């Protein structure tokens, strides 16, 4: 890197916008390579029954580095505070609010987003969960220009990662967070010197990844074993898939598929207790629930839960 490049990095006014854990490695990489003038994040929130106030993870990192933190309830009405910082570049990563056009149009080098999918696939708020739930074999990071629509800006760069058969939303989250920080730092020099690509998204290939809602969490045992297996992985470690048994909610954190079929039993019926856990009839076979969390208790291996029961579960219908 020559002296002119160093000077550009030193003088560049960067504003970062993000909120959750996923954004932290991206912000950390920016701090180590550029002068971050401010971090914009969501307001602190109450969590748990105690009502404890929790700071967004990026706020904690920003304060550790003596960086100005701005927390806005409604950026569409409060964006002027950011414009007053006169940013040359805005970098967003899982910020959580849609930016107004006035803010998108302001920075000299634009507003850049780090998105956790291979756009145009999986636009929206839950691309990591949906990639696993839908059974994708790969995911990745897209660095893109932001536009007024949802994740519909031009693509600048992309890198992909494999989704293995044992990946969960948690493990894929960590892979993509690290990849996002690396790809952003690789891509920014081309954005600053104007040599970057700008590739419009192919509308015919657009798919969506809406945020996870409560009805996405309940297991439907009339689906195939593979669909249920992917759902359980895709909701691990948050918010968790679940089923109901005797009026109580049980979360499921891990499962395996076994090559066995019970044609005369009902979908959702507990058909067999395996050494690994609870075998439940699905549309095309059996899924064994190996790690569960009974309502009001900690997660545990299913065999440990079964050891504490006085009655057999075989024959019961869950759903």
Secondary structure, DSSP 8 states (H G I E B T S, - for coil): --HHHHHHHHH--EEEEE-SHHHHHHHHHHHHHS-EEEEEE---EEETTTTEEE--HHHHHHHHTT-EEEE-S-HHHHTHHHHTT--SEEEEES--S---HHHHTTSTT-EEEEESS-TTSSBSS-HHHHHHHTT-SEEEEEEEE--SSSS-S-EEEEEEEE--TT--HHHHHHHHHHHHHHHHHHHHHHHHHT----B---GGG--B-----HHHHB--TTS-HHHHHHHHHHTTTTT-EEEEETTEEEEEEEEEEES---TTS-TTBEEEE-SSSEEEE-SSSEEEEEEEEETTS--EEHHHHHHT-SS--TT-B--
